[in-house]
Amino acid sequence: MDLPTVKRTVIEALKLTNQSRSDDTQIPLTDSTVLFGQNGNLDSMALVALLMDIEDALQEQSIEVSLSDEKAMSMSRSPFKDIPSMTQYIHDVIAAQV
């Protein structure tokens, strides 16, 4: 799966997340938006829910991955900080399985 397709999957999952949020807590869908970590728009529970939505979307494309594993959570810089880092991390996880 190429990087633009992974990014579209991440954006679509974030749109789903936004559907359950009030207008004043919408997550901006820009590359500079902090998703997780200091000043992030997602707490740990919301991050897990987002990752599950992404995993479900990937599974619909016959791609089985676990995104919230110990490796991801133990990295010194969170791979879930923003859309670009999340996209790259997911792309790398998928590529490692091929």
Buried (B, 14 or more C-beta within 10 A) or exposed (E): BEBEEBBEBBEBBBEBBBEEEEEEEBBEEEEEBBBBBEEBBBEEEBBEBBBEBBBEBBEEEEBEBEBBEEEBEEEEEBBBBBBEBBBBBBBEBBEEEE
